[in-house]
Structure formats: C-alpha cells, structure tokens
Amino acid sequence: MGALVLDVFLFFGVQLLLIMVVSWVAVLSARGLQVLFDFSDCRASLTSVLGFVVLLHLLNSLLFPVSRTAFPMAGVWVQFIIIIVSVCLIGVALFASLRRHRFLLLLIMATMLAFYACDISFSTSATEREKVYTSESKPNVIIIGVDALRPKELEYFGGRRNVMPFLDSFLQRAEVFSQCYTPAARTHAAWVSILSGRYPYHHGARFNLTEDKLIDKENLLTHALKNEGYRTVWGLDERRFNNIDESYGFDAVVGPKIGAADFLIAKFSDNPIVNLLSNIKFAKQLFPYIYLNRANFVTYIPYRFNDELVEAMKGDAPVFLSAHLTLPHYPFVNHLMNPVSDSVEGGVHYRNYLSMLELVDRQLSNLFGKLHEAGFLQNAIVYLISDHGEGFPSVDDGLMKGNPYSEFQVDSYGHGTNVMTLSQYHTLLGRVEFVDGLVVSEARKSSRLSSLIDIAPDVSRRLGVSSNYLFDGLALDVVYPDRYVVLESSFSNDAVSASRINQLEILQQSADAYYVAEDGRLLLRGALYQEFNRAKQRAVIGSDGVMVAVFPDENESVFVVDIPNSTWWPSHPHVPLDSSVWRKHLGRLCDFYKEDITFEKSKLCLLSSEL
C-alpha cells in the first residue's frame, strides 16, 4: 500500500510543481503588461492568468478533443488565435525577465528546449538501420497481438465493413488458421499461454492479476530463445490487468508503469497541463502511469508506442518481439478515432469498437512500416493474432436451441464470461515469413483446428530450438485429424470481468478479492485462487466441430454444441448427435482436469462412459 500512496503523491506533486512553473511565467507576463501598458496590479494579473488559462484550454481542445476539459472548435482561426496569444504572453514574459529575472527564465526555457530536442531526436532515430541486427541463420520472431479483435469483422472472414484494410491485405499474403481459439479469453492468461505453449491449468495464470508465486515463469519460450542468443522485447500499451514484465524472460519492456495507482490516477489526469505534456519523452519520468498508456484514451498516441517498440528492438542480436495493441479494448474511445456512422446497428459501444478497429489498423500499418524501414522484416517470422474476441448485444446471432424446451444463458457480453459465446473465444492467427524483406511463405487459409498455444511449439520447431518441457500445443504444420482444444472462463466479478470497467468500482467492489502488494501492484488474493477456479466454466472443442461445455452450477447436464450448425442441447434428456462423439469429448475434458481439485464434476464425467 505504501507504493500506491507514494505513486499518487508523486503524481499530484509533479502537477503542483508544473502549476507553479506556469504561475511563475504568468507573474512575469503580468509584470510585463504593467510596464508596457501601465496596467494596475489587479488588471495585469487578471489579464495574464486569463490569457494562460485560455491558451492552455485552446491547445488542449485542439489536440485532445475527447478531453473532459475540451470544448468543440474548428477552423484555422483557432490555430491563429493560439499563435497570437502565445506570442503575446511569452513576449511580455521575456520582456519582464530581461528587466528582473533574465537568467532564471533563460535557464528554464533552455531546459525545456533540451527536453524537446531529446524528444525529437528520439522520434527521428527510431529507424536507424545501422543498429539493427541482420542474419540469414537466425530470423527475427515477431508476435503482434490485437486486443479483442473479432475475426468476423474482417473482410477476409466475410465481414461487411472495410474497417481494417491493412490487416485484410496482410492476411491475403499470410497463412491463416481460420479455426483458432484462445484457451482463456483474458489477455494475461492468453499471453502466458502464447509464451509457454501450454494451457492456463498448467502454467498457472488462470486469471488476470494472478500472484507471481502461482505462475510458472520458468517454462517459457523467452528463456529458450535467450539461450539461443535472442534479444527479447515485450510491449503492452495497457497494463492494468496484465502484469507481464522482465521476470517473464524479457530483456526490455515497453509500456506504462504497472500498478494499482493506474486506476486512480486516470481519474485525475485529464487536465490541460498533464495532457499537453503526456506524450513528450520526458513524460515517462513525470507521468509513468500516463505515458504510452492506452487506458488514458484522452491523450494516447499509438504511433508513439510504435516508436518505442522499434527503438527497444535495436541491438546486436536477433530479436523476439511480443507486442500487444489494446485500442479495441473498452472504453472504445480515443482522440484520434474516426466515428462510425450512426446507421450501423449494434449500439454505441459496438460502433465505437469498430472505430477502434479502424484506428488500430492504422497503428498496425504504421508499425509494419517502421519495422520494414528499420530492417527487422529482412529475415523474420511474423505472427498476427488476437488474444480473444468480444461479445456485443444485438450483434451476434448466437447459438440456437436444439431443444425448444431448454433454457440456459449461452450468449454473454464482454470476454471470458461464457465459453459457449464463441465470439469471445474465436481468435485471429496468421503467419508470414519474410526473407530479404519479401514474403516467401504460401498464402492460404487452413481450417485446421488450432489454438494460441500452438505458437510457441511452432516457433520452436521452425528455429530448431529445444525446450526443457512439453508443450500442450502443436506446431502449426502438424496435422492431427483427431485434435481437440480446451477452453475455460474467468472470474465473473462485474467490476473486473465485464468489458465495461469503472476504474473506481474495481477497487471498491473487489476489495475482498484483490489487494495492493508492496510494490504497488493490484493482485488477486492467492487464498481465493482455488475458489475462483471452482467457479470456472470449462469446455472442449474437437476437430469434428463438436463442443462439450461444463458449467459450475449445472450438475444434471453437460452442454453439447454443433458449431458448424450453431446449435446447442443439454445432454439430458437427449442430444440428436452421435452419442459416442460428444461422450468422447466429455471424457477428454474430464481426463484433462482429473487432477484439478477444483473440477468437481465426477458425476457428470460418468456420462462419458455411458452407452
């Protein structure tokens, strides 16, 4: 808790210091007005303060129109007014400093210009090729994830709207695995599964914000690649629910600071002074919870995040980059968004979600342009994925009841809330191989049943890297006709699990489930870990398109889903499918969790052996 208090104190302390600097310049301007125009003390002070307030709000409104302190404005006249006001205020301040405070003001201005120069040099140096390692024997490995991306929104998968033209064009050149599912529809659990090639039950990260002691951080692809001479980089632009850091085997981490203070600071950061400084390089020290933080949607610039990713990749070794872009995550708002027409059905959240897909597509285009220019795509294997999907009201058709007399909630909103809402679990997975900067892999669409846990074994096989543990996944080129994949849900606390998160409610409603650690991080209480596991929904999907799901509060029936025909039945009294098929899948699910003490379904598991 001490770290949380310190973080909040520093945040407000820095703001106070900045206000004092602005106030001091305003005093100088007032003195200049007195000398130049013979203003009284009161009139000069009022004019100066009012001028700076107007200037800051004009700049804030122009650059960050979704700010709570912004007001609608348009036209070149706004920029003209900003220039006039700035020149007048700074001019009279300089005039006053020449009379009384010359050296102090010049020192401050020189310092500000130095910070600005550093910021510019940082941005322009992001593509210096001489710092990029190139080798024909060891390709760079790049995994780019897009949060909550629903494949069905892409034209490549039959989507009706052209919201992601860059990604659609990329997939036209890729090997795309159209039947890919995430083992858990939450970012942290999904990414640890990607990095380990194992299911959450085996690596331990079964929930967001799981305590470190419960997670196996040793058996990860990052360690194997570091042993092969790779530089490992992790990038994430929203870290409230994902605590992946250097301890997962990464040499460098890009993104905002991790900590519970993030939830609180975001509520008080939307003011002109903070907003206008939030994207300069030095903001990483001034406002570590705001800089590069997508959750701070008022000021987040995705292209700045791209710059830092490319910068962090530089070195004298091949690079393994794992980066996750979270623009499509709630609150579905950013100051750079292009609003979708109100004629689109599905409600305001869905329309804004589509806007975020369009913006993250621009971010992807920008990122791949920078990677190409910097030389990282000369010899590389690239995976483009989504960690999970998203459920929206009045958008998805959902599953149909095979038994008209059955009632059960099979369609839910958000992600990780219902294993039978397949829009939450169906994910993107595309792979492209570059040699000499050109795509050399075959463009094709594979209907092979796959999972995000297949990426680590695929990388391992392609690079010839040995692992000291067994993968749950299979390399993507391995054909296994009777494949099955396992899914599980997350903890369904309204304040944490739902996509519509209220930053303050999470600390109030979940006080019993979460705590602030000594380092300031918000973590799930380990004592409740097993109880939350007992509340999990679990499912298995077979290559035949049949899914069997088990729910914690349902003790009479399992649920059988015919995925190709979007139809579900409870196992009792009757399922009009080959009994041996769904019972086999139930047996697989029961066998997978047989040593999990939180899987208390021994009675239902008996159904797998019934004729």
Secondary structure, 3 states (H helix, E strand, C coil): CHHHHHHHHHHHHHHHHHHHHHHHHHHHHHHHHHHHHCCCHHHHHHHHHHHHHHHHHHHHHHHCCCCCCCCCCCCHHHHHHHHHHHHHHHHHHHHHHHHHHHHHHHHHHHHHHHHHHHHHHHHHCCCCHHHCCCCCCCCEEEEEEECCCCHHHCHHHCCCCCCCHHHHHHHCCCEEEEEEECCECCHHHHHHHHHHCCCHHHHCCCCCCCCHHHCCCCCCHHHHHHHCCCEEEEEECCCCCCCCCHHHCCCEEECCCCCCHHHHHHHHCCCHHHHHHCCCCCHHHHCCCCCCCCCCCCCCCHHHHHHHHHHHHCCCCCEEEEEEECCCCCCCCCCCCCCCCCCCCCHHHHHHHHHHHHHHHHHHHHHHHHHHHHCCCCEEEEEEEECCCCECCCCCCCCEECCCCCCCCCCCCECCCCCCCHHHCEECEEEEEEECCEECCCCEEEEEEEEHHHHHHHHHHHHCCCCCCCCCCCCCCCCCCCCEEEEECCCCCHHHHCCCCCCCHHHHHCCCCEEECCCCCEEECHHHHHHHHHCCCEEEEECCCEEEEECCCCCCCCEEEEHHHCEEEECCCCCCCCHHHHHHHHHHHHHHCCCCCCCCCHHHHHHHHCC
